[in-house]
């Protein structure tokens, strides 16, 4: 039975990848749709990175700090040193990981939501410092950032879409390997019962710090990818909404799973874009909020649990 479930998931993944490869041509290379999909890929990476942190029993309400740090470092290094964007994006992620490691090290003994409040406070501090260091960051006006693909290239957005698709698949593969490895098992044990994990000989501090660093790293990479897509960056990247979107995506799709952040991001992104296309502005946030409330009540484990839920409903009927 387990092998059957794995094969079904595998086929779903393959079909989804084929669909993703064909979408640009199915929508006739629609600029708006491609832009939405590119940003969706960025947030799939971001949400998956946040989800990895929760697998270890840790929480964050200020992950936008690492998102913004990765973006600013990449933009500043690219503008000042002229390094290739691939290198600056990796440097942005690395800098975010170092900061994440420092925060994780100083707060390693804090419980989930105490740590979450510390990260929220750090995001506010990062936002303020960035705005004040105008000689480096441009202050509230921000600074330009090199585009991921030059706009002078015909159909540059199409190339950017495929670059983002490849990067997203690569990052998700890394997260899959982590969660299925010895480290993934250790993180789950820590989340379920930290004391028992220590008794079993698991180095709790090491695994927690590693999870925090990896999560911060890929969050920084996601932030760098976003600003190189838009071509500029401002302190608004540290906004509270940027911190809360991955939480919403993961809870909507299903925490502690590979599929959850992906499903949640796709569902909320397309719901938001669809409501916008019908002329809803602030109303769309109310509708999304109501849908999320209903989902938490009737699908507390997220969209990943929907097939099992439907199966149980059919049995009852």
Legacy VTK file of the C-alpha trace (Angstrom):
# vtk DataFile Version 3.0
C-alpha trace
ASCII
DATASET POLYDATA
POINTS 317 float
0.000 0.000 0.000
2.812 2.375 0.906
4.580 1.617 -2.387
1.317 2.337 -4.231
0.950 5.729 -2.553
4.546 6.629 -3.399
4.044 5.717 -7.074
0.850 7.762 -7.268
2.630 10.765 -5.792
5.444 10.208 -8.252
3.078 10.232 -11.219
1.358 13.346 -9.909
4.750 15.025 -9.622
5.753 14.027 -13.163
2.433 15.226 -14.611
2.725 18.491 -12.689
6.239 19.043 -14.030
5.103 18.367 -17.611
2.234 20.816 -17.138
4.631 23.421 -15.737
6.855 23.001 -18.808
3.890 23.496 -21.161
2.053 26.310 -19.352
3.845 29.219 -21.094
2.671 27.927 -24.463
-0.803 27.024 -23.229
-1.316 30.655 -22.130
0.453 31.928 -25.284
3.295 33.460 -23.255
0.956 35.821 -21.395
3.150 38.357 -19.562
0.861 38.738 -16.553
0.412 34.996 -16.022
4.146 34.329 -16.392
4.895 37.043 -13.820
2.419 35.510 -11.362
3.961 32.073 -11.879
7.524 33.366 -11.400
6.585 35.007 -8.083
4.750 31.804 -7.149
7.974 29.820 -7.674
9.826 32.269 -5.415
7.283 31.774 -2.653
7.243 27.995 -3.058
10.967 28.071 -2.238
10.341 30.542 0.609
7.427 28.578 2.098
9.336 25.286 1.836
12.274 26.863 3.676
9.958 28.098 6.446
8.335 24.656 6.610
11.713 22.996 7.179
12.139 25.131 10.285
8.803 23.946 11.671
9.780 20.315 11.075
12.443 20.819 13.755
9.853 22.162 16.204
10.898 25.798 15.755
8.788 28.728 14.620
9.394 32.100 13.000
7.167 35.150 12.656
9.907 37.255 11.079
11.352 35.228 8.230
11.060 38.320 6.037
14.301 39.423 7.736
16.238 36.659 5.943
14.204 37.214 2.764
15.202 40.890 2.749
18.808 40.317 3.817
19.349 37.875 0.966
17.861 40.373 -1.476
19.835 43.383 -0.279
23.182 41.569 -0.065
22.737 40.150 -3.567
21.737 43.540 -5.027
24.527 45.483 -3.298
27.241 42.968 -4.206
26.039 42.767 -7.814
25.952 46.577 -8.139
29.277 47.265 -6.430
31.458 44.317 -7.491
29.814 43.346 -10.740
29.821 39.641 -9.917
27.582 37.232 -11.874
24.054 37.086 -10.490
24.387 33.381 -9.724
27.251 34.154 -7.340
25.535 37.138 -5.709
22.325 35.164 -5.130
24.322 32.428 -3.392
26.148 35.075 -1.343
22.827 36.615 -0.337
21.629 33.222 0.872
24.923 32.578 2.662
24.779 35.914 4.505
21.184 35.190 5.551
22.284 31.741 6.781
25.064 33.257 8.923
22.591 35.688 10.509
20.119 32.839 10.997
22.811 30.734 12.628
23.620 33.591 15.012
19.953 34.065 15.981
19.460 30.329 16.347
22.556 30.030 18.523
21.496 32.838 20.879
17.903 31.562 21.127
18.474 27.799 21.013
16.883 27.241 24.423
13.717 29.189 23.651
10.485 27.348 22.940
8.716 27.619 19.578
6.700 30.813 19.905
9.225 32.633 22.084
11.715 32.083 19.266
9.041 33.207 16.807
8.685 36.522 18.653
12.468 37.002 18.608
12.530 36.555 14.827
9.623 38.985 14.490
11.554 41.551 16.517
14.650 40.960 14.399
12.647 41.595 11.215
11.540 44.972 12.637
15.167 45.815 13.533
16.415 44.793 10.074
13.688 46.920 8.470
14.685 49.981 10.525
18.443 49.605 10.010
18.014 49.121 6.267
15.898 52.256 5.982
18.440 54.301 7.962
21.543 53.150 6.072
20.523 55.140 3.018
24.122 55.540 1.781
24.223 51.781 1.210
20.612 50.709 0.823
19.087 53.827 -0.720
16.802 54.265 2.290
13.086 54.245 1.591
13.712 54.853 -2.119
15.577 51.549 -2.370
18.202 50.613 -4.936
18.096 49.088 -8.411
18.997 45.431 -8.874
20.197 43.663 -11.988
17.502 41.698 -13.752
17.725 37.930 -13.675
17.371 37.895 -17.471
18.092 41.098 -19.389
14.980 42.801 -20.780
16.867 43.342 -24.039
16.590 39.609 -24.762
13.435 38.760 -26.770
10.922 36.808 -24.660
13.172 37.332 -21.610
10.254 36.553 -19.286
9.884 33.110 -20.846
13.548 32.318 -20.149
13.166 33.641 -16.625
10.162 31.382 -16.083
12.148 28.271 -17.018
15.153 29.333 -14.923
12.857 29.748 -11.923
11.161 26.409 -12.622
14.510 24.577 -12.702
15.695 26.304 -9.504
12.427 25.506 -7.718
12.578 21.823 -8.671
16.225 21.688 -7.549
15.486 23.287 -4.162
12.456 21.062 -3.564
14.609 18.021 -4.368
17.098 19.160 -1.724
14.334 19.538 0.863
12.971 16.110 -0.071
16.381 14.506 0.439
16.797 16.298 3.785
13.409 15.210 5.125
13.944 11.597 4.005
17.463 11.443 5.457
18.748 10.727 8.946
18.599 14.453 9.594
14.902 14.546 8.693
14.142 11.726 11.116
16.109 13.524 13.839
14.209 16.774 13.229
10.864 14.962 13.464
11.937 13.290 16.714
12.928 16.674 18.151
9.587 18.181 17.139
7.588 15.347 18.680
9.477 15.226 21.980
12.746 17.089 22.484
13.509 15.388 25.812
13.070 11.896 24.381
15.209 12.884 21.396
18.031 13.844 23.768
17.666 10.539 25.606
17.954 8.722 22.267
21.325 10.405 21.749
20.241 13.011 19.188
22.280 16.214 19.306
19.279 18.547 19.548
21.237 21.810 19.449
23.205 20.782 16.346
20.138 19.714 14.372
18.107 22.772 15.378
20.902 25.134 14.355
21.402 23.269 11.083
17.677 23.500 10.289
17.666 27.216 11.111
20.711 27.884 8.921
19.343 25.895 5.954
15.944 27.582 6.271
17.510 31.054 6.440
19.816 30.250 3.507
17.064 29.264 1.082
14.864 32.100 2.320
17.705 34.486 1.461
18.047 32.872 -1.967
14.293 33.307 -2.533
14.526 36.984 -1.563
17.437 37.512 -3.967
15.544 35.801 -6.791
12.524 38.023 -6.240
14.405 41.332 -6.296
16.372 40.302 -9.398
13.050 39.549 -11.045
11.608 42.981 -10.240
14.868 44.855 -10.760
14.745 46.899 -7.549
14.513 46.500 -3.782
13.123 48.675 -0.969
12.711 48.183 2.814
9.128 47.053 2.122
10.630 43.600 1.554
10.735 43.277 5.364
6.975 43.866 5.631
4.836 41.871 8.068
2.895 40.422 5.140
6.107 38.968 3.688
6.671 37.162 7.001
3.124 35.846 7.197
2.626 34.597 3.619
4.783 31.456 4.052
2.920 30.671 7.274
-0.397 30.962 5.452
0.841 28.854 2.538
2.191 26.084 4.768
-0.844 25.884 7.056
-3.145 25.957 4.029
-1.256 23.191 2.224
-0.149 21.127 5.211
2.674 21.520 7.697
5.674 19.166 7.960
5.265 17.806 4.403
6.990 18.394 1.069
3.690 18.814 -0.785
2.090 21.188 1.740
4.003 24.403 0.957
3.681 23.702 -2.782
-0.082 23.095 -2.723
-0.713 25.974 -0.322
1.287 28.457 -2.394
-0.364 27.398 -5.660
-3.866 27.459 -4.140
-3.574 30.864 -2.450
-1.677 32.433 -5.377
-4.274 31.435 -7.951
-7.132 32.313 -5.618
-5.634 35.762 -5.049
-4.909 36.321 -8.759
-8.418 35.166 -9.754
-10.097 37.501 -7.262
-7.942 40.382 -8.523
-8.981 39.665 -12.107
-12.635 40.046 -11.034
-11.897 43.498 -9.623
-11.679 42.579 -5.940
-9.039 44.552 -4.040
-9.364 44.579 -0.258
-12.387 42.288 -0.504
-10.175 39.476 -1.762
-8.272 39.471 1.532
-11.546 39.020 3.423
-12.560 36.132 1.171
-9.147 34.479 1.478
-9.357 34.894 5.259
-12.773 33.240 5.376
-11.592 30.352 3.204
-8.572 29.851 5.447
-10.790 29.819 8.561
-13.019 27.170 7.000
-9.990 25.171 5.918
-8.461 25.217 9.403
-11.799 24.037 10.878
-12.571 21.290 8.355
-9.050 20.482 7.054
-6.706 21.112 9.992
-3.942 19.122 8.286
-4.178 21.177 5.116
-4.930 20.386 1.497
-2.633 17.351 1.549
-5.219 15.603 3.730
-8.105 16.326 1.323
-7.955 13.000 -0.613
-8.099 10.991 2.637
-10.890 13.245 3.914
-12.953 12.730 0.745
-12.369 8.976 0.976
-13.639 8.917 4.568
-16.696 10.999 3.636
-17.541 8.578 0.804
-17.247 5.602 3.163
-19.591 7.225 5.654
-22.151 8.033 2.965
LINES 1 318
317 0 1 2 3 4 5 6 7 8 9 10 11 12 13 14 15 16 17 18 19 20 21 22 23 24 25 26 27 28 29 30 31 32 33 34 35 36 37 38 39 40 41 42 43 44 45 46 47 48 49 50 51 52 53 54 55 56 57 58 59 60 61 62 63 64 65 66 67 68 69 70 71 72 73 74 75 76 77 78 79 80 81 82 83 84 85 86 87 88 89 90 91 92 93 94 95 96 97 98 99 100 101 102 103 104 105 106 107 108 109 110 111 112 113 114 115 116 117 118 119 120 121 122 123 124 125 126 127 128 129 130 131 132 133 134 135 136 137 138 139 140 141 142 143 144 145 146 147 148 149 150 151 152 153 154 155 156 157 158 159 160 161 162 163 164 165 166 167 168 169 170 171 172 173 174 175 176 177 178 179 180 181 182 183 184 185 186 187 188 189 190 191 192 193 194 195 196 197 198 199 200 201 202 203 204 205 206 207 208 209 210 211 212 213 214 215 216 217 218 219 220 221 222 223 224 225 226 227 228 229 230 231 232 233 234 235 236 237 238 239 240 241 242 243 244 245 246 247 248 249 250 251 252 253 254 255 256 257 258 259 260 261 262 263 264 265 266 267 268 269 270 271 272 273 274 275 276 277 278 279 280 281 282 283 284 285 286 287 288 289 290 291 292 293 294 295 296 297 298 299 300 301 302 303 304 305 306 307 308 309 310 311 312 313 314 315 316
